[in-house]
């Protein structure tokens, strides 16, 4: 493996930093950084921009996780794919285009990475998220259920060590980023999804 192959980690980070929710908001003259939850992620895009734009943001956030992981896997193998995936999530959570302030929570991007690394766990995660949101109407609980399901599925399916490391690290990132949501859930002020 050539040393220059490690350069693939750089575009992985910047792919993760593409602010699809912010760009979609600009089209509708809505700034997600100052409205709703203040995050430029999929959930806030659905709340502020509606289903059509929310779905486009979701697909964009998933796709950037897919692309970052595929590029790094080709250039660096499984461990590189893990590194690229984590950097993509970090780019989404701490966006260099917005002074590294907290911007998103990385759930959709993490799903894109799982689709590449362990598709069967991606399906489990998607099901856990959808069912939890359907029954509780809390996206934050759905995201937490998805993260916990990913960890449990990684143990159950005995995935390769690099992918297990990714799943546990990414899940910890996502759960940590939902601290404010858990506080609002305890206070009864967490907004619910309206179907």
N, CA and C atoms as a LAMMPS dump frame, in Angstrom:
ITEM: TIMESTEP
0
ITEM: NUMBER OF ATOMS
585
ITEM: BOX BOUNDS ff ff ff
-5.0000000000000000e+02 5.0000000000000000e+02
-5.0000000000000000e+02 5.0000000000000000e+02
-5.0000000000000000e+02 5.0000000000000000e+02
ITEM: ATOMS id mol type element x y z
1 1 1 N 0.843 -1.199 0
2 1 2 C 0 0 0
3 1 3 C 0.878 1.249 0
4 2 1 N 0.642 2.131 -0.945
5 2 2 C 1.41 3.367 -1.04
6 2 3 C 0.947 4.372 0.012
7 3 1 N 1.901 5.193 0.457
8 3 2 C 1.581 6.191 1.489
9 3 3 C 0.506 7.157 1.006
10 4 1 N 0.517 7.479 -0.288
11 4 2 C -0.45 8.462 -0.799
12 4 3 C -1.879 7.953 -0.699
13 5 1 N -2.035 6.625 -0.571
14 5 2 C -3.392 6.076 -0.427
15 5 3 C -4.114 6.659 0.785
16 6 1 N -3.32 7.011 1.8
17 6 2 C -3.944 7.57 3.006
18 6 3 C -4.592 8.927 2.75
19 7 1 N -4.258 9.513 1.613
20 7 2 C -4.905 10.774 1.245
21 7 3 C -6.407 10.619 1.041
22 8 1 N -6.879 9.371 0.891
23 8 2 C -8.313 9.133 0.733
24 8 3 C -9.099 9.541 1.966
25 9 1 N -8.419 9.614 3.106
26 9 2 C -9.111 10.005 4.339
27 9 3 C -9.544 11.468 4.306
28 10 1 N -8.835 12.288 3.548
29 10 2 C -9.171 13.719 3.486
30 10 3 C -10.52 13.943 2.797
31 11 1 N -10.73 13.408 1.579
32 11 2 C -12.058 13.591 0.972
33 11 3 C -13.173 12.924 1.768
34 12 1 N -12.853 11.865 2.521
35 12 2 C -13.881 11.234 3.359
36 12 3 C -14.413 12.237 4.376
37 13 1 N -13.5 12.969 4.989
38 13 2 C -13.914 13.968 5.982
39 13 3 C -14.741 15.073 5.334
40 14 1 N -14.29 15.55 4.187
41 14 2 C -15.005 16.661 3.546
42 14 3 C -16.301 16.214 2.881
43 15 1 N -16.374 14.951 2.483
44 15 2 C -17.665 14.433 2.024
45 15 3 C -18.674 14.473 3.164
46 16 1 N -18.241 14.04 4.355
47 16 2 C -19.121 14.081 5.519
48 16 3 C -19.556 15.488 5.876
49 17 1 N -18.733 16.457 5.514
50 17 2 C -19.028 17.851 5.869
51 17 3 C -19.963 18.55 4.886
52 18 1 N -20.331 17.896 3.778
53 18 2 C -21.251 18.54 2.83
54 18 3 C -22.581 18.796 3.546
55 19 1 N -22.975 20.058 3.702
56 19 2 C -24.168 20.385 4.507
57 19 3 C -25.445 20.376 3.691
58 20 1 N -25.933 19.192 3.368
59 20 2 C -27.115 19.102 2.505
60 20 3 C -28.318 19.835 3.092
61 21 1 N -28.5 19.727 4.409
62 21 2 C -29.655 20.396 5.028
63 21 3 C -29.531 21.913 4.903
64 22 1 N -28.335 22.426 5.064
65 22 2 C -28.125 23.868 4.932
66 22 3 C -28.377 24.307 3.487
67 23 1 N -27.86 23.526 2.522
68 23 2 C -28.038 23.878 1.113
69 23 3 C -29.512 23.821 0.71
70 24 1 N -30.223 22.797 1.208
71 24 2 C -31.656 22.705 0.927
72 24 3 C -32.401 23.869 1.564
73 25 1 N -31.99 24.243 2.762
74 25 2 C -32.609 25.378 3.437
75 25 3 C -32.408 26.68 2.68
76 26 1 N -31.232 26.84 2.087
77 26 2 C -30.967 28.053 1.303
78 26 3 C -31.953 28.169 0.14
79 27 1 N -32.339 27.025 -0.426
80 27 2 C -33.286 27.034 -1.545
81 27 3 C -34.656 27.539 -1.115
82 28 1 N -34.98 27.307 0.177
83 28 2 C -36.283 27.752 0.682
84 28 3 C -36.154 28.95 1.633
85 29 1 N -34.942 29.535 1.653
86 29 2 C -34.662 30.701 2.497
87 29 3 C -34.926 30.397 3.982
88 30 1 N -34.478 29.211 4.404
89 30 2 C -34.59 28.785 5.801
90 30 3 C -33.204 28.362 6.276
91 31 1 N -32.78 28.891 7.405
92 31 2 C -31.473 28.544 7.959
93 31 3 C -31.664 27.634 9.171
94 32 1 N -31.359 26.36 9.005
95 32 2 C -31.54 25.394 10.084
96 32 3 C -30.648 25.638 11.276
97 33 1 N -29.601 26.462 11.122
98 33 2 C -28.712 26.754 12.251
99 33 3 C -29.38 27.648 13.279
100 34 1 N -30.385 28.404 12.836
101 34 2 C -31.033 29.353 13.744
102 34 3 C -32.506 29.019 13.989
103 35 1 N -33.001 27.954 13.357
104 35 2 C -34.405 27.587 13.527
105 35 3 C -34.523 26.111 13.896
106 36 1 N -35.661 25.765 14.488
107 36 2 C -35.857 24.38 14.91
108 36 3 C -34.865 23.986 15.981
109 37 1 N -34.2 22.853 15.779
110 37 2 C -33.234 22.363 16.769
111 37 3 C -31.886 23.045 16.65
112 38 1 N -31.673 23.788 15.554
113 38 2 C -30.385 24.436 15.343
114 38 3 C -29.371 23.543 14.659
115 39 1 N -29.749 22.317 14.332
116 39 2 C -28.861 21.388 13.639
117 39 3 C -29.124 21.43 12.138
118 40 1 N -28.051 21.269 11.356
119 40 2 C -28.242 21.147 9.913
120 40 3 C -28.115 19.666 9.569
121 41 1 N -29.127 18.918 9.993
122 41 2 C -29.194 17.489 9.744
123 41 3 C -30.552 17.11 9.207
124 42 1 N -30.743 15.809 9.03
125 42 2 C -31.961 15.306 8.395
126 42 3 C -33.22 15.642 9.179
127 43 1 N -33.197 15.424 10.494
128 43 2 C -34.412 15.616 11.295
129 43 3 C -34.892 17.052 11.232
130 44 1 N -33.98 17.992 11.406
131 44 2 C -34.372 19.401 11.365
132 44 3 C -34.834 19.794 9.965
133 45 1 N -34.245 19.179 8.948
134 45 2 C -34.679 19.459 7.572
135 45 3 C -36.127 19.024 7.366
136 46 1 N -36.491 17.847 7.895
137 46 2 C -37.884 17.396 7.791
138 46 3 C -38.818 18.373 8.493
139 47 1 N -38.409 18.84 9.677
140 47 2 C -39.266 19.741 10.453
141 47 3 C -39.451 21.079 9.755
142 48 1 N -38.374 21.611 9.22
143 48 2 C -38.416 22.97 8.692
144 48 3 C -38.767 23.043 7.206
145 49 1 N -38.385 22.014 6.446
146 49 2 C -38.487 22.099 4.998
147 49 3 C -39.56 21.203 4.402
148 50 1 N -40.096 20.286 5.2
149 50 2 C -41.121 19.39 4.691
150 50 3 C -40.555 18.065 4.211
151 51 1 N -41.457 17.173 3.819
152 51 2 C -41.076 15.794 3.495
153 51 3 C -40.181 15.724 2.258
154 52 1 N -40.535 16.46 1.206
155 52 2 C -39.769 16.359 -0.044
156 52 3 C -38.316 16.753 0.154
157 53 1 N -38.088 17.907 0.726
158 53 2 C -36.719 18.352 0.962
159 53 3 C -36.059 17.511 2.049
160 54 1 N -36.831 17.098 3.043
161 54 2 C -36.281 16.248 4.096
162 54 3 C -35.75 14.936 3.543
163 55 1 N -36.486 14.327 2.603
164 55 2 C -36.039 13.076 1.985
165 55 3 C -34.778 13.296 1.15
166 56 1 N -34.703 14.42 0.454
167 56 2 C -33.504 14.718 -0.328
168 56 3 C -32.289 14.874 0.577
169 57 1 N -32.48 15.538 1.705
170 57 2 C -31.387 15.704 2.664
171 57 3 C -30.976 14.345 3.235
172 58 1 N -31.98 13.531 3.585
173 58 2 C -31.694 12.194 4.11
174 58 3 C -30.863 11.379 3.12
175 59 1 N -31.286 11.368 1.861
176 59 2 C -30.565 10.605 0.843
177 59 3 C -29.157 11.159 0.636
178 60 1 N -29.025 12.479 0.666
179 60 2 C -27.706 13.087 0.527
180 60 3 C -26.791 12.716 1.68
181 61 1 N -27.32 12.743 2.905
182 61 2 C -26.51 12.404 4.077
183 61 3 C -26.12 10.924 4.078
184 62 1 N -27.035 10.056 3.623
185 62 2 C -26.707 8.63 3.506
186 62 3 C -25.638 8.434 2.428
187 63 1 N -25.809 9.107 1.3
188 63 2 C -24.897 8.931 0.17
189 63 3 C -23.476 9.361 0.514
190 64 1 N -23.334 10.432 1.274
191 64 2 C -21.969 10.859 1.582
192 64 3 C -21.271 9.843 2.492
193 65 1 N -22.026 9.157 3.349
194 65 2 C -21.445 8.08 4.137
195 65 3 C -21.035 6.915 3.264
196 66 1 N -21.885 6.581 2.284
197 66 2 C -21.576 5.499 1.343
198 66 3 C -20.304 5.815 0.564
199 67 1 N -20.239 7.004 -0.027
200 67 2 C -19.094 7.366 -0.873
201 67 3 C -17.792 7.419 -0.086
202 68 1 N -17.828 8.029 1.096
203 68 2 C -16.612 8.123 1.911
204 68 3 C -16.079 6.733 2.243
205 69 1 N -16.982 5.821 2.572
206 69 2 C -16.578 4.47 2.957
207 69 3 C -16.048 3.683 1.767
208 70 1 N -16.722 3.774 0.634
209 70 2 C -16.287 3.05 -0.559
210 70 3 C -14.91 3.52 -1.011
211 71 1 N -14.705 4.829 -1.05
212 71 2 C -13.406 5.373 -1.478
213 71 3 C -12.291 4.859 -0.576
214 72 1 N -12.503 4.931 0.734
215 72 2 C -11.461 4.516 1.67
216 72 3 C -11.265 3.006 1.672
217 73 1 N -12.334 2.251 1.413
218 73 2 C -12.181 0.791 1.324
219 73 3 C -11.325 0.426 0.114
220 74 1 N -11.576 1.052 -1.007
221 74 2 C -10.803 0.768 -2.221
222 74 3 C -9.332 1.114 -2.018
223 75 1 N -9.081 2.235 -1.377
224 75 2 C -7.711 2.719 -1.238
225 75 3 C -6.958 2.089 -0.068
226 76 1 N -7.689 1.722 1.001
227 76 2 C -7.011 1.346 2.244
228 76 3 C -7.517 0.044 2.869
229 77 1 N -8.55 -0.564 2.289
230 77 2 C -9.054 -1.802 2.857
231 77 3 C -10.012 -1.574 4.013
232 78 1 N -10.341 -2.647 4.755
233 78 2 C -11.352 -2.554 5.82
234 78 3 C -11.039 -1.52 6.904
235 79 1 N -9.804 -1.503 7.377
236 79 2 C -9.478 -0.519 8.421
237 79 3 C -9.58 0.902 7.891
238 80 1 N -9.193 1.095 6.631
239 80 2 C -9.328 2.408 6.021
240 80 3 C -10.776 2.826 5.877
241 81 1 N -11.638 1.843 5.541
242 81 2 C -13.07 2.131 5.432
243 81 3 C -13.632 2.596 6.762
244 82 1 N -13.164 1.963 7.834
245 82 2 C -13.598 2.369 9.179
246 82 3 C -13.131 3.79 9.487
247 83 1 N -11.861 4.065 9.196
248 83 2 C -11.341 5.411 9.436
249 83 3 C -12.064 6.456 8.618
250 84 1 N -12.304 6.15 7.342
251 84 2 C -13.023 7.083 6.48
252 84 3 C -14.444 7.303 6.943
253 85 1 N -15.105 6.217 7.388
254 85 2 C -16.473 6.342 7.889
255 85 3 C -16.545 7.228 9.115
256 86 1 N -15.624 7.01 10.048
257 86 2 C -15.621 7.83 11.27
258 86 3 C -15.327 9.29 10.945
259 87 1 N -14.422 9.515 10.001
260 87 2 C -14.123 10.903 9.608
261 87 3 C -15.324 11.554 8.934
262 88 1 N -16.075 10.787 8.155
263 88 2 C -17.279 11.341 7.518
264 88 3 C -18.295 11.755 8.579
265 89 1 N -18.472 10.92 9.606
266 89 2 C -19.394 11.279 10.692
267 89 3 C -18.888 12.506 11.438
268 90 1 N -17.58 12.549 11.676
269 90 2 C -17 13.708 12.368
270 90 3 C -17.188 14.974 11.542
271 91 1 N -17.002 14.876 10.218
272 91 2 C -17.215 16.037 9.354
273 91 3 C -18.647 16.523 9.397
274 92 1 N -19.589 15.573 9.533
275 92 2 C -20.996 15.944 9.641
276 92 3 C -21.298 16.582 10.995
277 93 1 N -20.709 16.041 12.052
278 93 2 C -20.994 16.536 13.406
279 93 3 C -20.294 17.856 13.715
280 94 1 N -19.061 17.989 13.244
281 94 2 C -18.268 19.202 13.487
282 94 3 C -17.808 19.736 12.141
283 95 1 N -18.638 20.555 11.546
284 95 2 C -18.452 20.94 10.16
285 95 3 C -17.401 22.038 10.01
286 96 1 N -16.359 21.798 9.203
287 96 2 C -15.316 22.82 9.034
288 96 3 C -15.825 24.068 8.328
289 97 1 N -16.918 23.949 7.573
290 97 2 C -17.47 25.106 6.868
291 97 3 C -18.255 26.03 7.8
292 98 1 N -18.498 25.577 9.022
293 98 2 C -19.236 26.376 10.005
294 98 3 C -18.444 26.472 11.306
295 99 1 N -17.132 26.699 11.147
296 99 2 C -16.231 26.938 12.281
297 99 3 C -16.215 25.774 13.276
298 100 1 N -16.432 24.548 12.778
299 100 2 C -16.375 23.325 13.589
300 100 3 C -17.396 23.307 14.727
301 101 1 N -18.441 24.112 14.599
302 101 2 C -19.496 24.083 15.616
303 101 3 C -20.338 22.819 15.439
304 102 1 N -20.991 22.345 16.51
305 102 2 C -21.868 21.177 16.363
306 102 3 C -22.961 21.451 15.335
307 103 1 N -23.059 20.579 14.339
308 103 2 C -24.002 20.839 13.247
309 103 3 C -25.016 19.715 13.053
310 104 1 N -24.615 18.484 13.128
311 104 2 C -25.535 17.364 12.932
312 104 3 C -25.196 16.236 13.889
313 105 1 N -25.951 15.165 13.821
314 105 2 C -25.752 14.063 14.76
315 105 3 C -25.279 12.774 14.104
316 106 1 N -25.19 12.764 12.792
317 106 2 C -24.521 11.681 12.096
318 106 3 C -25.304 10.4 11.905
319 107 1 N -26.594 10.405 12.177
320 107 2 C -27.369 9.162 12.107
321 107 3 C -27.511 8.688 10.662
322 108 1 N -27.947 9.563 9.766
323 108 2 C -28.134 9.172 8.362
324 108 3 C -26.796 8.835 7.704
325 109 1 N -25.764 9.607 8.019
326 109 2 C -24.439 9.319 7.468
327 109 3 C -23.928 7.975 7.977
328 110 1 N -24.169 7.702 9.259
329 110 2 C -23.786 6.411 9.818
330 110 3 C -24.504 5.257 9.137
331 111 1 N -25.763 5.474 8.798
332 111 2 C -26.515 4.444 8.078
333 111 3 C -25.866 4.156 6.722
334 112 1 N -25.444 5.197 6.024
335 112 2 C -24.776 5.01 4.741
336 112 3 C -23.51 4.176 4.867
337 113 1 N -22.767 4.394 5.931
338 113 2 C -21.538 3.635 6.163
339 113 3 C -21.87 2.171 6.443
340 114 1 N -22.898 1.944 7.25
341 114 2 C -23.306 0.566 7.552
342 114 3 C -23.787 -0.173 6.303
343 115 1 N -24.436 0.546 5.396
344 115 2 C -24.907 -0.084 4.151
345 115 3 C -23.737 -0.704 3.394
346 116 1 N -22.592 -0.03 3.43
347 116 2 C -21.401 -0.539 2.745
348 116 3 C -20.725 -1.654 3.542
349 117 1 N -20.542 -1.434 4.839
350 117 2 C -19.762 -2.371 5.641
351 117 3 C -20.536 -3.628 6.019
352 118 1 N -21.74 -3.473 6.535
353 118 2 C -22.542 -4.612 7.008
354 118 3 C -24.017 -4.352 6.688
355 119 1 N -24.437 -4.638 5.465
356 119 2 C -25.809 -4.32 5.042
357 119 3 C -26.889 -4.921 5.934
358 120 1 N -26.678 -6.137 6.446
359 120 2 C -27.718 -6.757 7.269
360 120 3 C -27.918 -5.994 8.579
361 121 1 N -26.849 -5.409 9.111
362 121 2 C -26.996 -4.594 10.312
363 121 3 C -27.66 -3.269 9.962
364 122 1 N -27.375 -2.742 8.77
365 122 2 C -28.043 -1.514 8.319
366 122 3 C -29.551 -1.716 8.286
367 123 1 N -29.997 -2.878 7.828
368 123 2 C -31.436 -3.175 7.787
369 123 3 C -32.016 -3.243 9.203
370 124 1 N -31.282 -3.872 10.126
371 124 2 C -31.739 -3.946 11.523
372 124 3 C -31.863 -2.554 12.124
373 125 1 N -30.878 -1.716 11.847
374 125 2 C -30.85 -0.349 12.373
375 125 3 C -32.028 0.45 11.824
376 126 1 N -32.266 0.337 10.534
377 126 2 C -33.358 1.069 9.902
378 126 3 C -34.7 0.636 10.478
379 127 1 N -34.871 -0.674 10.694
380 127 2 C -36.114 -1.192 11.268
381 127 3 C -36.304 -0.693 12.695
382 128 1 N -35.232 -0.714 13.497
383 128 2 C -35.324 -0.249 14.888
384 128 3 C -35.691 1.224 14.946
385 129 1 N -35.071 2.01 14.074
386 129 2 C -35.366 3.443 14.035
387 129 3 C -36.825 3.681 13.659
388 130 1 N -37.26 3.043 12.568
389 130 2 C -38.622 3.274 12.058
390 130 3 C -39.672 2.853 13.079
391 131 1 N -39.505 1.693 13.688
392 131 2 C -40.498 1.2 14.651
393 131 3 C -40.548 2.073 15.899
394 132 1 N -39.374 2.5 16.369
395 132 2 C -39.348 3.342 17.573
396 132 3 C -40.011 4.683 17.317
397 133 1 N -39.716 5.296 16.175
398 133 2 C -40.328 6.589 15.847
399 133 3 C -41.827 6.421 15.618
400 134 1 N -42.214 5.313 15.003
401 134 2 C -43.635 5.069 14.744
402 134 3 C -44.435 4.988 16.042
403 135 1 N -43.872 4.299 17.039
404 135 2 C -44.622 4.082 18.277
405 135 3 C -44.441 5.201 19.306
406 136 1 N -43.3 5.906 19.281
407 136 2 C -43.074 6.959 20.289
408 136 3 C -43.199 8.363 19.705
409 137 1 N -42.97 8.476 18.381
410 137 2 C -42.949 9.768 17.664
411 137 3 C -41.791 10.656 18.104
412 138 1 N -40.758 10.052 18.69
413 138 2 C -39.545 10.786 19.053
414 138 3 C -38.39 10.313 18.172
415 139 1 N -37.853 11.22 17.355
416 139 2 C -36.724 10.862 16.499
417 139 3 C -35.492 10.566 17.344
418 140 1 N -35.32 11.293 18.433
419 140 2 C -34.149 11.071 19.282
420 140 3 C -34.148 9.666 19.872
421 141 1 N -35.316 9.173 20.26
422 141 2 C -35.404 7.804 20.758
423 141 3 C -35.157 6.805 19.627
424 142 1 N -35.654 7.127 18.434
425 142 2 C -35.4 6.27 17.286
426 142 3 C -33.912 6.172 16.977
427 143 1 N -33.216 7.302 17.039
428 143 2 C -31.775 7.32 16.785
429 143 3 C -31.023 6.524 17.844
430 144 1 N -31.455 6.671 19.094
431 144 2 C -30.817 5.925 20.183
432 144 3 C -31.067 4.435 20.031
433 145 1 N -32.298 4.065 19.696
434 145 2 C -32.618 2.649 19.469
435 145 3 C -31.79 2.094 18.32
436 146 1 N -31.595 2.896 17.281
437 146 2 C -30.786 2.466 16.139
438 146 3 C -29.343 2.211 16.558
439 147 1 N -28.779 3.119 17.36
440 147 2 C -27.396 2.962 17.813
441 147 3 C -27.245 1.724 18.684
442 148 1 N -28.173 1.514 19.62
443 148 2 C -28.111 0.348 20.494
444 148 3 C -28.31 -0.948 19.71
445 149 1 N -29.208 -0.908 18.721
446 149 2 C -29.44 -2.082 17.881
447 149 3 C -28.187 -2.434 17.084
448 150 1 N -27.505 -1.423 16.574
449 150 2 C -26.267 -1.671 15.821
450 150 3 C -25.237 -2.389 16.69
451 151 1 N -25.101 -1.949 17.936
452 151 2 C -24.137 -2.589 18.829
453 151 3 C -24.532 -4.033 19.128
454 152 1 N -25.81 -4.243 19.421
455 152 2 C -26.281 -5.6 19.715
456 152 3 C -26.122 -6.512 18.496
457 153 1 N -26.441 -5.983 17.306
458 153 2 C -26.343 -6.782 16.077
459 153 3 C -24.893 -7.112 15.75
460 154 1 N -23.973 -6.191 16.058
461 154 2 C -22.555 -6.451 15.805
462 154 3 C -22.07 -7.638 16.623
463 155 1 N -22.57 -7.751 17.853
464 155 2 C -22.204 -8.887 18.708
465 155 3 C -22.884 -10.158 18.206
466 156 1 N -24.157 -10.05 17.878
467 156 2 C -24.924 -11.23 17.463
468 156 3 C -24.383 -11.825 16.163
469 157 1 N -24.08 -10.966 15.19
470 157 2 C -23.623 -11.457 13.894
471 157 3 C -22.111 -11.695 13.845
472 158 1 N -21.408 -11.365 14.912
473 158 2 C -19.949 -11.571 14.977
474 158 3 C -19.247 -10.963 13.76
475 159 1 N -19.41 -9.651 13.587
476 159 2 C -18.823 -8.974 12.433
477 159 3 C -17.315 -8.851 12.616
478 160 1 N -16.568 -8.613 11.534
479 160 2 C -15.11 -8.451 11.653
480 160 3 C -14.743 -7.344 12.637
481 161 1 N -13.588 -7.484 13.249
482 161 2 C -13.164 -6.548 14.295
483 161 3 C -13.173 -5.092 13.84
484 162 1 N -12.66 -4.754 12.639
485 162 2 C -12.702 -3.338 12.239
486 162 3 C -14.116 -2.769 12.222
487 163 1 N -15.07 -3.56 11.733
488 163 2 C -16.438 -3.078 11.622
489 163 3 C -17.097 -2.991 13.005
490 164 1 N -16.754 -3.924 13.866
491 164 2 C -17.279 -3.864 15.237
492 164 3 C -16.776 -2.604 15.939
493 165 1 N -15.498 -2.296 15.728
494 165 2 C -14.935 -1.078 16.313
495 165 3 C -15.658 0.151 15.789
496 166 1 N -15.91 0.171 14.483
497 166 2 C -16.636 1.304 13.916
498 166 3 C -18.008 1.442 14.553
499 167 1 N -18.743 0.34 14.624
500 167 2 C -20.122 0.387 15.119
501 167 3 C -20.165 0.908 16.545
502 168 1 N -19.31 0.402 17.412
503 168 2 C -19.341 0.833 18.809
504 168 3 C -18.89 2.279 18.96
505 169 1 N -17.901 2.692 18.173
506 169 2 C -17.424 4.08 18.258
507 169 3 C -18.475 5.039 17.717
508 170 1 N -19.032 4.734 16.541
509 170 2 C -20.031 5.612 15.934
510 170 3 C -21.284 5.686 16.794
511 171 1 N -21.707 4.552 17.354
512 171 2 C -22.89 4.547 18.218
513 171 3 C -22.658 5.416 19.449
514 172 1 N -21.458 5.347 20.012
515 172 2 C -21.137 6.187 21.176
516 172 3 C -21.181 7.664 20.803
517 173 1 N -20.64 8.012 19.622
518 173 2 C -20.697 9.395 19.136
519 173 3 C -22.152 9.87 19.066
520 174 1 N -22.986 9.048 18.444
521 174 2 C -24.38 9.435 18.2
522 174 3 C -25.146 9.592 19.513
523 175 1 N -24.967 8.65 20.422
524 175 2 C -25.641 8.737 21.723
525 175 3 C -25.164 9.978 22.48
526 176 1 N -23.865 10.242 22.434
527 176 2 C -23.314 11.422 23.114
528 176 3 C -23.898 12.714 22.55
529 177 1 N -24.094 12.761 21.225
530 177 2 C -24.614 13.975 20.594
531 177 3 C -26.087 14.216 20.909
532 178 1 N -26.757 13.216 21.489
533 178 2 C -28.178 13.374 21.829
534 178 3 C -28.391 13.755 23.299
535 179 1 N -27.362 14.224 23.963
536 179 2 C -27.479 14.561 25.392
537 179 3 C -28.591 15.57 25.646
538 180 1 N -28.643 16.608 24.829
539 180 2 C -29.661 17.642 25.031
540 180 3 C -31.059 17.08 24.801
541 181 1 N -31.176 16.145 23.864
542 181 2 C -32.483 15.517 23.611
543 181 3 C -32.962 14.73 24.825
544 182 1 N -32.041 14.014 25.466
545 182 2 C -32.421 13.232 26.648
546 182 3 C -32.882 14.152 27.774
547 183 1 N -32.222 15.297 27.876
548 183 2 C -32.633 16.276 28.889
549 183 3 C -34.051 16.778 28.606
550 184 1 N -34.336 17.062 27.323
551 184 2 C -35.681 17.529 26.962
552 184 3 C -36.725 16.429 27.146
553 185 1 N -36.33 15.183 26.908
554 185 2 C -37.261 14.072 27.143
555 185 3 C -37.643 13.992 28.619
556 186 1 N -36.668 14.171 29.502
557 186 2 C -36.952 14.146 30.943
558 186 3 C -37.857 15.305 31.348
559 187 1 N -37.686 16.44 30.675
560 187 2 C -38.474 17.627 30.997
561 187 3 C -39.829 17.645 30.291
562 188 1 N -40.012 16.709 29.343
563 188 2 C -41.269 16.666 28.586
564 188 3 C -41.372 17.729 27.518
565 189 1 N -40.226 18.254 27.063
566 189 2 C -40.249 19.33 26.071
567 189 3 C -39.687 18.89 24.706
568 190 1 N -39.341 17.626 24.561
569 190 2 C -38.812 17.131 23.297
570 190 3 C -39.926 17.117 22.246
571 191 1 N -39.715 17.741 21.074
572 191 2 C -40.785 17.767 20.062
573 191 3 C -41.001 16.391 19.447
574 192 1 N -42.273 16.103 19.152
575 192 2 C -42.63 14.836 18.527
576 192 3 C -42.785 15.017 17.015
577 193 1 N -42.619 13.901 16.314
578 193 2 C -42.862 13.897 14.869
579 193 3 C -44.365 13.928 14.625
580 194 1 N -44.754 14.72 13.637
581 194 2 C -46.169 14.76 13.249
582 194 3 C -46.333 13.977 11.949
583 195 1 N -47.101 12.9 11.994
584 195 2 C -47.322 12.092 10.791
585 195 3 C -48.487 12.675 9.996
